[in-house]
């Protein structure tokens, strides 16, 4: 999920319109453009992200206007109910990919093996500066650093560090990041060693909200993000990504920065919505969100993810009227065309501005070769912010 990360310096006015749920009606193709040699194809569009579920900039606008977070959530996720839910979540720490897990020593540090046996490591080795878990054929070796690395103990099965509920400082190849809960070394579906943070759902939300929304945004917007992020984690827990973890910590899931990402404002938003998740038929929903839907949300294939006009959107000028330029040479190289001669938007979904989101792009090369590319593939191929775009010129 995309981070709504740009600073707002001015606002675009948008008339508040009643929510309308409209049937999908594919729009007619745009007129094709001839593509001369050495041409530049200019694309202009609105929105950022897939456009399903909550628009973060829409939530910003609503919060700025005093709309309560419950109303924000019911607008973006209709037909849902709020329920309290706790428990923990197993989160993949993607950046810790160097084959071992290393944490700084601290008071209360302990080692937990798969058998739930606890060893009070700090009491046994008071001179230790860091602790390390390295995988072995049968389990893992735990070592500690003084003037050099020394073996502490060999364990069978997976091993984790924890510190009586206090944050642990994990040393990744690029940074030192603090995490609540436990940090464990495990083996994923592919047989690779991975680092997993086992964390309470509330502490997980504390690490997601400031990573997905700016901490200086209105309190009600932050609260809506807290509930959406907690809900997404609870939903993912019922559909684990891997045998070793439930969810990842990148935008492929939702961005999670651990305890290092926390701020006082976003912590207040998490506390103010304590344990609240959105449910449909008593189960956590697939609470998708993106930076900006460009004024019209996208059908997500769920009863609570509808295609409808967004009455809150319009205060995200950074995501309206964006422009991307692509040369004909770049497109020929990407798609292995001999010579590109024309390009056209073949089909739109007919919903929202610009005739709706692009669903198909047609390109023609020499000798009459024609290729049809889905709007989403075209967006990914050229790093476009969204599929709500038009081709404005080919020169």
Secondary structure as UniProt FT lines:
FT   STRAND          33..34
FT   TURN            37..38
FT   STRAND          40..46
FT   STRAND          54..55
FT   HELIX           56..64
FT   TURN            65..66
FT   HELIX           69..76
FT   TURN            78..79
FT   STRAND          81..84
FT   STRAND          88..92
FT   TURN            94..95
FT   STRAND          100..104
FT   TURN            107..108
FT   STRAND          110..113
FT   TURN            114..115
FT   STRAND          118..119
FT   HELIX           121..124
FT   TURN            126..127
FT   STRAND          130..135
FT   STRAND          139..145
FT   STRAND          149..156
FT   STRAND          159..162
FT   TURN            164..165
FT   STRAND          168..171
FT   STRAND          176..179
FT   STRAND          182..187
FT   TURN            189..190
FT   STRAND          193..200
FT   HELIX           201..212
FT   TURN            215..216
FT   HELIX           219..237
FT   TURN            251..252
FT   HELIX           258..261
FT   HELIX           264..272
FT   TURN            273..275
FT   STRAND          276..280
FT   TURN            281..282
FT   STRAND          283..284
FT   STRAND          289..290
FT   TURN            294..295
FT   TURN            303..304
FT   STRAND          308..309
FT   HELIX           317..319
FT   STRAND          320..327
FT   HELIX           328..335
FT   STRAND          340..348
FT   HELIX           353..355
FT   STRAND          358..365
FT   HELIX           366..368
FT   STRAND          370..374
FT   HELIX           375..381
FT   TURN            382..383
FT   STRAND          389..394
//
